[in-house]
């Protein structure tokens, strides 16, 4: 067995990620073209939802449609449901199920969707169902009604299930699974046979893991690489899943796997909506028009129907797919329409912990999900949307800022200034120190930026890629905040928030820098936006205790301190972090935000293998060392995890997941340094 922490071969990892990127592209093409649904079955256990949410007729649930199964469960409970899906094919599948429930007898409904009687579906489709469908759904089924041979093995997830249950089972000598569960109908015999064939099952789990993790099979199951990577640090994911499945009753209860193994459902083992005793409840809810289907995103439906109010947003696992900016946008629009008293966000994750900073600020509670029949999620969460955290939309640039167009020539000239500066640094720094009477470090920074101030933002827009990510990860509170932006330079970081957001969410913002030239640009930017009463530009060496005490707020009074590509340029990093801790409110009320260049991708990016910086092999080590030396000539010291460890007694660097990624350097594409965002509440 491979132990966690052991390094992995670089080429294998690179190839695996390349395959996943191709698989992502194929999956998104399928979804975007509405060509075929991914999920023929909704892969979330509604029993967990019922236990936690306890929905009733007073609830309005907004959720992802998927295959419609869970939406139908909410309807059976009595709730009103708005089911949304970006893939029009998923809406088409849900809609034809709903139409069949309203118009067919239970016997025919069960034969079609439990027993895969496609001939019966075709007959009813042309005679009864088609005229009741919306035009997009009718157009989809006009094409697919004769192509689909079985509902159970349709869609990409159904095709993958057929390959596993009919192909791999046979190839690996696992025919006993179908024989004991389907032909003999005995869960006890199935359990006993699993004990007898441990080695075969171990091989089976290993093969499935490889198909999913390394060969793009996750795409077939509707799992993009961003979600998959949340769990690739764990050993033997599918073996764990299989062990969980063994704790369920596969004959009488766990229809998720029984259906794929048998190729059909039984009357005893099927979703709620296919049970005779629930059929009339579902029909009544559908006839009462308590189901609304919407093709698009959750953001789209909120924008187009702003009058709707929801009590529950059941988001399945789709936030695992999302970078912070998408989560922020979705939370922004849901916050507008969730009931302020009863509004709840409910989601599942392939990660053991909350996987994205914007969700951490909601302070979600982990839900008891033992007994989950799907067994593929490592955590389930619920959070109240009470308004204490605000999800204001971020911006790109203020209308009052006059952006200077960056041409190739201007980029080249700025690049030349950066590259040649080390040759004249000593002479320039002495001149600047004499002119302004500032410290050695400040004089070097001012000398570096003095000739670049006009092109600073334009050039670095394609260089400092973590800045907008940092803005997305910053928590905004209902009460007004005090923010100190260390190394804030031209004030560009503020523009990731709208002027209205700054006025509503902040009582005071301090842009701190040791470059007089950059602060001049910041002051002009702030004045043009009409924010001079809130934003103050401060010349201050953040490692000088006296200057910090004289020019910045009192200790333990700030809500937020950010360092955006500045900590890597501050000589005394430990002192800078100490100054931040001194300013911030204690016990998690204050937050430190870092966006910067990093030596390596860290534990998350390397799947918790290799060393603490995420270096997994000698080739990566050499590349990172060469990158470090290149940046060092400009006074940029790529951050290592040891810097954070030195301040671990001041900040909780573990409670909020970081964001790490690589991007190319302008004019020098061979260099792809790590960029990262780290959010850390105070201790």
C-alpha positions in Angstrom: 0.0 0.0 0.0 1.2 3.5 -0.8 1.5 5.5 2.4 0.3 9.1 2.7 3.3 11.5 2.3 5.3 9.3 0.0 6.3 11.2 -3.1 4.8 10.3 -6.5 6.4 10.3 -9.9 5.9 13.7 -11.6 5.1 12.4 -15.2 2.4 10.1 -13.9 0.7 12.9 -12.0 1.0 15.3 -15.0 -0.5 12.7 -17.3 -3.3 12.0 -14.9 -4.2 15.7 -14.7 -4.0 16.1 -18.5 -6.5 13.2 -18.9 -8.8 14.8 -16.3 -8.7 18.1 -18.2 -9.7 16.4 -21.4 -12.5 14.6 -19.5 -13.7 17.9 -18.0 -13.9 19.4 -21.5 -15.9 16.5 -22.8 -18.3 16.5 -19.8 -18.9 20.3 -20.0 -19.5 19.9 -23.8 -22.2 17.3 -23.1 -23.8 19.5 -20.4 -23.6 22.7 -22.4 -25.1 21.1 -25.6 -28.0 19.4 -23.8 -27.0 16.4 -25.9 -27.5 13.8 -23.1 -28.1 13.7 -19.4 -25.2 12.6 -17.1 -27.3 11.2 -14.3 -30.1 8.7 -14.9 -30.5 8.4 -11.1 -30.0 11.2 -8.6 -26.9 10.2 -6.6 -27.8 11.8 -3.2 -29.6 9.8 -0.5 -32.9 11.6 0.2 -33.2 9.9 3.6 -30.5 12.2 4.9 -32.4 15.2 3.6 -35.6 14.0 5.3 -33.9 13.4 8.6 -32.1 16.8 8.7 -34.5 19.2 6.9 -37.9 17.8 7.9 -39.6 19.7 5.0 -43.4 20.2 5.0 -46.0 22.1 3.1 -44.7 25.4 4.3 -41.3 24.8 2.7 -40.1 25.9 -0.8 -37.0 24.0 -1.8 -34.7 25.2 -4.5 -32.5 22.4 -5.7 -30.6 20.8 -8.6 -32.9 18.7 -10.7 -30.4 16.0 -11.6 -32.6 13.0 -12.5 -35.6 14.4 -10.6 -35.6 11.6 -7.9 -34.8 13.9 -4.9 -37.1 16.7 -6.1 -39.9 14.1 -6.2 -39.0 13.1 -2.6 -39.4 16.7 -1.5 -42.8 16.9 -3.2 -43.9 13.7 -1.5 -43.0 15.3 1.8 -45.3 18.2 0.9 -42.8 20.9 0.0 -42.9 23.1 -3.0 -39.9 22.5 -5.3 -38.0 24.6 -7.9 -35.6 22.2 -9.6 -32.9 23.8 -11.7 -30.3 22.3 -14.0 -27.8 23.7 -16.4 -28.1 20.6 -18.5 -31.4 20.7 -20.4 -31.3 16.9 -20.8 -31.6 16.5 -17.1 -34.7 18.8 -17.1 -36.1 16.7 -20.0 -35.6 13.5 -18.0 -37.3 15.0 -14.9 -40.1 16.5 -16.9 -41.0 13.2 -18.7 -41.1 11.4 -15.4 -43.4 14.1 -13.9 -45.7 13.9 -17.0 -45.8 10.2 -16.8 -46.7 10.3 -13.1 -49.6 12.7 -13.8 -51.0 10.9 -16.8 -50.3 7.1 -16.6 -51.4 4.4 -14.2 -49.0 3.4 -11.5 -48.5 0.0 -13.1 -47.3 1.6 -16.4 -45.3 4.2 -14.6 -43.5 1.4 -12.6 -42.9 -0.7 -15.7 -41.3 2.2 -17.5 -39.0 3.7 -14.9 -38.4 0.7 -12.7 -38.4 -2.2 -15.2 -37.1 -0.2 -18.3 -40.1 -1.0 -20.6 -39.0 1.3 -23.4 -41.6 0.0 -25.8 -44.3 1.1 -23.4 -42.7 4.5 -22.9 -42.6 5.0 -26.7 -46.2 4.1 -27.1 -47.3 6.5 -24.3 -44.9 9.1 -25.5 -46.5 9.5 -28.9 -50.1 9.0 -27.7 -50.2 10.9 -24.4 -47.0 12.4 -23.1 -45.5 14.4 -25.9 -48.2 17.0 -26.1 -47.8 17.7 -22.3 -44.1 18.5 -22.6 -42.4 21.8 -23.1 -40.9 22.3 -26.6 -37.2 21.8 -25.5 -38.1 18.6 -23.6 -40.2 17.3 -26.6 -37.3 18.1 -28.9 -34.9 16.1 -26.7 -37.1 13.0 -26.5 -38.0 13.2 -30.2 -34.3 12.4 -30.8 -33.7 10.0 -27.9 -36.9 8.0 -27.5 -35.8 5.4 -30.0 -32.1 5.5 -29.1 -32.3 4.8 -25.4 -32.7 1.1 -24.9 -32.9 1.1 -21.1 -33.4 3.9 -18.6 -31.2 2.2 -16.0 -28.1 2.2 -18.2 -28.8 5.4 -20.0 -26.9 8.7 -19.5 -23.1 8.7 -19.1 -23.4 7.5 -15.5 -25.6 4.6 -16.6 -23.1 3.6 -19.3 -20.3 3.6 -16.7 -22.5 1.5 -14.4 -23.1 -1.0 -17.2 -19.4 -1.2 -17.8 -18.7 -1.9 -14.1 -21.6 -4.2 -13.3 -21.7 -6.2 -16.6 -18.0 -5.8 -17.7 -15.8 -5.7 -14.7 -17.9 -8.0 -12.6 -17.5 -10.7 -15.3 -13.8 -10.0 -16.0 -12.8 -10.1 -12.3 -14.9 -13.1 -11.3 -17.4 -11.2 -9.3 -20.5 -12.9 -10.7 -21.5 -13.8 -7.1 -22.6 -10.2 -6.5 -25.5 -10.4 -9.0 -26.2 -14.0 -8.2 -26.7 -13.5 -4.5 -28.4 -10.1 -4.6 -30.7 -10.5 -7.7 -31.2 -14.2 -8.3 -31.2 -15.4 -4.7 -32.3 -12.2 -3.1 -30.2 -12.7 0.0 -28.2 -9.9 1.5 -26.7 -12.4 4.0 -25.3 -14.6 1.3 -23.9 -11.5 -0.5 -22.1 -10.5 2.7 -20.7 -14.0 3.2 -19.5 -14.2 -0.4 -17.8 -10.8 -0.1 -15.8 -12.3 2.9 -14.8 -15.3 0.8 -13.6 -13.1 -2.1 -11.7 -10.3 -0.3 -8.8 -10.4 -2.8 -11.0 -10.2 -5.9 -12.9 -7.3 -4.3 -9.6 -5.5 -3.4 -8.5 -5.8 -7.1 -12.0 -4.6 -8.2 -11.8 -1.5 -5.9 -8.3 -0.7 -7.1 -9.3 -0.9 -10.8 -12.4 1.3 -10.2 -10.2 3.8 -8.3 -7.8 4.0 -11.2 -10.5 4.3 -13.8 -12.0 7.2 -11.8 -8.9 8.9 -10.7 -6.4 8.4 -13.6 -8.3 7.5 -16.7 -11.1 10.0 -16.9 -13.9 7.7 -15.7 -15.0 10.4 -13.3 -16.4 12.4 -16.2 -18.8 9.6 -16.9 -20.1 9.8 -13.4 -20.5 13.6 -13.6 -17.5 14.3 -11.4 -15.1 17.1 -12.6 -11.5 17.2 -11.7 -11.9 20.0 -9.2 -14.2 17.9 -7.2 -12.2 14.7 -7.6 -9.0 16.4 -6.4 -10.7 17.1 -3.0 -10.3 13.4 -2.2 -7.2 12.2 -4.1 -5.0 12.6 -1.0 -7.0 9.7 0.5 -5.9 6.1 -0.1 -8.3 3.6 -1.7 -11.4 5.9 -1.9 -13.5 3.2 -3.6 -12.5 0.6 -1.1 -13.8 2.8 1.6 -17.0 3.4 -0.3 -17.4 -0.4 -0.8 -17.0 -1.0 2.9 -19.8 1.6 3.6 -22.0 -0.1 1.0 -21.6 -3.4 2.7 -23.2 -1.9 5.9 -26.5 -1.3 4.0 -29.2 -3.8 2.9 -28.6 -4.2 -0.8 -31.7 -6.3 -1.4 -34.4 -4.4 0.4 -33.1 -0.8 0.8 -30.1 0.4 -1.1 -31.7 1.0 -4.5 -28.8 3.1 -5.7 -26.6 0.0 -6.3 -29.2 -2.7 -6.6 -30.7 -1.0 -9.6 -27.4 -0.9 -11.5 -26.5 -4.5 -10.5 -29.9 -5.9 -11.4 -30.5 -3.5 -14.4 -33.8 -2.6 -12.9 -35.6 -1.9 -9.6 -37.7 -4.2 -7.6 -40.9 -3.2 -5.8 -39.1 -3.5 -2.5 -35.9 -1.7 -3.5 -36.6 1.4 -5.5 -36.8 5.2 -4.9 -39.8 6.7 -3.0 -41.4 8.0 -6.1 -41.7 4.5 -7.6 -43.5 3.0 -4.5 -47.2 2.4 -4.9 -48.0 4.0 -1.5 -46.3 7.3 -2.5 -47.5 7.5 -6.1 -50.7 9.4 -5.4 -49.0 11.9 -3.1 -46.5 12.7 -5.9 -49.3 12.9 -8.5 -51.3 15.3 -6.3 -48.3 17.6 -5.8 -47.6 17.6 -9.5 -51.2 18.3 -10.4 -51.1 21.1 -7.8 -48.2 22.6 -9.8 -45.9 22.4 -6.8 -42.9 21.5 -9.1 -41.2 24.2 -11.2 -38.5 23.2 -13.6 -35.9 25.6 -14.9 -33.1 25.1 -17.3 -30.1 27.2 -16.3 -28.1 28.0 -13.2 -29.3 28.8 -9.7 -28.1 32.3 -10.4 -30.2 32.5 -13.5 -33.4 31.4 -11.8 -32.9 33.9 -9.0 -32.4 36.7 -11.4 -35.4 35.8 -13.5 -37.7 35.2 -10.6 -36.7 37.7 -7.9 -40.2 37.5 -6.3 -39.8 33.9 -5.2 -38.8 33.1 -1.6 -37.2 29.8 -0.5 -36.8 28.1 2.8 -34.2 25.5 1.7 -31.4 25.6 -0.9 -30.5 21.9 -1.3 -27.4 22.1 -3.5 -26.4 18.4 -3.7 -22.6 18.3 -4.2 -22.3 20.9 -7.0 -20.4 23.4 -5.0 -17.4 21.0 -5.0 -17.1 21.9 -8.7 -16.9 25.7 -8.0 -14.0 28.1 -7.4 -14.7 30.8 -4.8 -16.0 33.4 -7.2 -18.8 31.1 -8.4 -19.7 30.1 -4.8 -19.8 33.8 -3.8 -22.1 34.6 -6.8 -24.5 31.8 -6.0 -24.6 32.7 -2.3 -25.2 36.3 -3.2 -28.4 35.5 -5.2 -29.6 32.8 -2.9 -29.2 35.2 0.1 -31.6 37.6 -1.6 -34.3 35.0 -1.8 -33.9 32.7 1.2 -36.3 33.3 4.0 -34.3 35.4 6.6 -35.8 33.3 9.5 -35.9 29.8 8.1 -33.5 29.9 5.2 -31.0 27.1 5.2 -28.2 26.0 2.8 -27.7 22.2 2.6 -24.9 20.5 0.7 -22.7 17.4 0.4 -19.0 17.2 -0.3 -16.3 14.8 -1.5 -14.0 16.6 1.0 -13.8 15.7 4.7 -14.0 19.4 5.6 -15.6 22.6 4.3 -13.7 22.9 1.0 -13.9 26.7 0.2 -13.4 29.9 2.2 -16.7 31.6 1.4 -18.5 28.6 2.9 -16.4 28.6 6.0 -17.6 32.0 7.0 -21.2 30.7 7.1 -20.1 28.6 10.1 -21.9 25.5 8.8 -22.7 22.6 11.0 -21.7 19.1 10.0 -24.7 16.8 9.6 -24.9 13.3 10.8 -24.9 11.3 7.6 -24.0 7.8 8.7 -26.1 5.3 6.9 -25.9 7.3 3.7 -26.7 4.6 1.1 -24.8 6.3 -1.7 -21.7 6.3 0.5 -19.7 8.5 -1.8 -19.6 11.7 0.2 -17.2 12.4 3.0 -19.2 15.1 4.7 -22.7 16.8 4.7 -23.3 20.3 5.8 -26.0 22.8 6.7 -25.8 26.5 7.4 -28.3 29.2 8.2 -28.4 32.2 5.9 -29.0 34.7 8.7 -27.4 37.7 7.1 -24.4 38.0 9.5 -22.1 37.3 6.5 -22.8 39.1 3.3 -22.1 37.8 -0.2 -21.8 41.1 -2.1 -20.8 40.6 -5.7 -17.2 41.5 -6.4 -16.1 43.9 -9.1 -13.2 44.2 -11.6 -12.7 48.0 -11.8 -14.3 51.2 -10.7 -15.8 53.4 -13.4 -13.8 56.3 -12.1 -10.5 54.6 -12.7 -8.9 55.5 -16.0 -7.1 52.3 -17.0 -4.0 52.6 -19.2 -4.1 50.2 -22.1 -1.3 47.7 -21.8 0.4 47.1 -25.2 3.1 44.5 -25.9 5.7 47.3 -26.1 4.7 48.8 -22.8 4.7 45.3 -21.2 8.1 44.7 -22.7 9.5 48.0 -21.3 8.1 47.4 -17.9 9.6 43.9 -18.0 13.0 45.4 -19.0 12.8 47.8 -16.0 12.1 44.9 -13.6 14.9 42.7 -15.0 17.5 45.4 -15.1 16.7 46.9 -11.7 19.0 44.6 -9.7 22.0 46.1 -11.7 21.2 49.7 -10.6 19.4 49.0 -7.3 22.2 50.3 -5.0 22.6 53.6 -6.8 18.8 54.2 -7.2 18.1 53.3 -3.5 20.7 55.8 -2.3 19.1 58.6 -4.4 15.6 57.8 -3.1 16.8 57.6 0.5 18.4 61.0 0.3 15.3 62.5 -1.4 12.7 61.1 1.0 14.7 60.4 4.1 13.3 56.8 4.5 14.7 53.4 5.6 16.9 51.2 3.5 14.0 48.7 2.7 11.6 51.6 1.9 14.2 53.2 -0.3 14.7 50.0 -2.3 10.9 49.6 -2.8 10.4 53.2 -3.8 13.4 53.0 -6.2 11.9 49.9 -7.8 8.4 51.3 -8.2 9.2 55.0 -8.9 9.6 54.5 -12.6 6.8 51.9 -12.9 3.9 53.5 -11.1 2.0 54.5 -14.3 2.3 51.0 -15.8 2.1 49.1 -12.4 -1.5 48.0 -12.5 -1.6 47.2 -16.2 1.5 45.0 -16.2 0.7 43.2 -13.0 -2.9 42.6 -14.0 -1.6 39.6 -15.9 0.9 38.7 -13.3 -0.6 38.9 -9.8 -3.3 36.3 -10.4 -4.3 35.6 -6.8 -5.5 39.1 -6.1 -9.1 38.6 -7.3 -9.2 35.2 -5.6 -8.2 36.9 -2.3 -11.1 39.3 -2.7 -13.5 36.4 -3.2 -12.3 34.7 -0.1 -12.6 37.8 2.2 -15.6 37.6 4.6 -17.9 40.6 4.5 -19.9 41.2 7.7 -23.2 42.9 8.3 -21.5 45.2 10.8 -18.9 47.6 9.4 -15.3 46.5 9.3 -11.8 47.9 9.6 -9.4 46.7 6.9 -5.6 47.3 6.7 -4.2 46.4 3.3 -0.4 46.0 3.8 1.6 46.6 0.6 -1.6 47.9 -0.9 0.4 50.1 -3.4 -1.9 51.7 -5.9 -5.1 50.7 -4.1 -6.0 48.3 -6.9 -7.1 45.6 -4.3 -10.0 47.8 -3.3 -11.4 47.8 -6.8 -12.4 44.1 -6.4 -15.2 45.5 -4.3 -17.8 47.9 -5.6 -17.8 51.4 -4.3 -21.2 50.7 -2.7 -19.8 47.6 -1.0 -16.9 49.6 0.5 -19.3 52.2 1.8 -21.7 49.7 3.3 -19.2 47.1 4.7 -16.2 49.2 5.9 -15.9 52.0 8.4 -12.2 52.5 7.6 -9.6 51.1 5.2 -5.9 51.8 5.4 -3.7 51.3 2.3 -0.3 50.8 3.7 2.9 50.9 1.7 6.5 52.0 1.7 6.4 53.4 -1.9 5.5 57.0 -2.0 4.9 56.8 -5.8 2.4 54.0 -5.5 0.6 55.7 -2.7 0.2 58.8 -4.9 -1.6 56.6 -7.4 -3.8 55.1 -4.7 -4.7 58.5 -3.4 -5.8 59.7 -6.8 -7.9 56.5 -7.3 -9.6 56.9 -3.9 -10.4 60.5 -4.4 -11.9 59.9 -7.9 -14.2 57.2 -6.4 -15.3 59.6 -3.6 -14.0 57.3 -0.8 -11.5 59.7 0.9 -13.7 59.7 4.0 -13.3 55.9 4.4 -9.9 55.1 2.8 -6.6 56.5 4.1 -3.3 56.1 2.3 -0.5 55.6 4.8 3.3 55.5 4.4 4.4 53.0 6.9 6.9 50.2 7.4 4.7 47.4 8.7 7.7 45.8 10.5 8.4 49.0 12.4 6.5 48.8 15.7 6.6 52.5 16.4 5.3 53.5 12.9 2.6 50.9 13.1 1.5 52.2 16.6 1.6 55.8 15.5 0.0 55.6 12.1 -2.4 52.6 12.2 -5.4 51.7 14.4 -5.1 50.6 18.0 -4.2 47.0 18.7 -7.0 44.3 18.6 -9.4 46.6 16.7 -9.1 45.5 13.1 -11.3 43.0 11.4 -9.1 42.3 8.4 -5.4 42.6 7.5 -4.4 41.6 3.9 -1.0 41.2 2.3 -1.4 40.9 -1.5 1.9 40.0 -3.0 3.7 42.0 -0.3 4.7 39.5 2.4 7.1 37.9 -0.2 8.9 41.3 -0.5 9.1 42.1 3.2 12.5 41.1 4.7 11.2 40.4 8.2 8.2 38.2 7.5 7.8 37.0 11.0 7.6 40.6 12.3 5.1 41.5 9.6 2.8 38.6 10.7 3.3 39.6 14.3 2.2 43.2 13.5 -0.9 41.8 11.7 -1.8 39.7 14.7 -1.3 42.7 17.0 -3.8 44.8 15.0 -6.5 42.1 14.5 -9.3 41.3 16.8 -8.5 38.0 18.7 -10.3 34.6 19.0 -11.3 34.3 15.3 -12.9 37.7 15.1 -10.0 39.0 13.0 -8.8 37.5 9.8 -5.5 37.6 8.0 -5.6 37.2 4.2 -2.5 36.4 2.1 -2.2 36.4 -1.7 1.3 35.7 -2.9 3.9 33.7 -4.8 4.7 30.4 -3.1 7.6 28.0 -3.3 5.4 25.0 -3.9 1.7 24.2 -4.1 1.5 23.0 -0.5 -0.3 19.9 0.9 -3.6 20.5 -0.9 -2.2 20.9 -4.4 0.2 17.9 -4.0 -2.6 15.7 -2.5 -0.7 15.8 0.8 2.3 14.0 -0.6 5.9 15.0 -0.5 7.2 17.6 1.9 5.2 20.4 3.6 5.7 22.7 0.5 4.2 20.0 -1.7 7.5 19.0 -3.4 7.0 15.4 -4.5 10.1 14.6 -6.6 13.6 15.9 -7.6 12.3 17.4 -10.9 9.8 19.6 -9.1 12.5 20.5 -6.5 14.9 21.7 -9.2 12.2 23.6 -11.0 11.1 25.4 -7.8 14.7 26.2 -6.9 15.2 27.8 -10.4 12.0 29.8 -10.0 13.0 30.9 -6.5 16.4 32.2 -7.8 14.7 34.1 -10.6 12.3 35.9 -8.3 15.0 36.5 -5.7 16.9 38.9 -8.0 13.9 41.3 -7.8 13.7 41.0 -4.0 10.7 38.5 -4.1 11.3 35.6 -1.8 8.8 32.8 -2.6 6.9 31.9 0.5 7.5 28.6 2.2 5.3 26.9 4.7 7.9 27.4 7.4 6.9 31.1 7.3 3.4 30.2 8.2 4.5 27.8 10.8 6.4 30.6 12.5 3.1 32.3 13.1 1.0 29.2 13.9 0.6 30.4 17.5 -1.0 33.6 16.2 -3.2 32.4 13.4 -5.3 29.3 12.6 -3.9 28.3 9.2 -5.8 25.0 9.2 -9.5 26.1 9.5 -9.9 27.7 6.1 -8.9 25.8 2.9 -6.3 27.6 0.8 -6.4 28.1 -3.0 -3.3 27.2 -4.9 -2.7 27.3 -8.6 0.1 28.0 -11.2 0.1 30.7 -13.8 2.7 31.8 -16.4 4.8 34.9 -16.1 4.2 37.6 -18.8 6.9 37.5 -21.5 8.5 34.5 -19.9 6.0 31.6 -20.2 8.5 28.9 -19.1 8.1 30.3 -15.6 4.9 29.1 -13.9 5.2 30.0 -10.3 2.7 28.9 -7.6 0.1 31.6 -6.7 -1.9 31.1 -3.5 -4.5 32.5 -1.2 -4.5 31.7 2.5 -7.1 33.0 4.9 -6.3 32.6 8.6 -8.5 33.6 11.6 -6.7 34.8 14.7 -6.3 32.6 17.7 
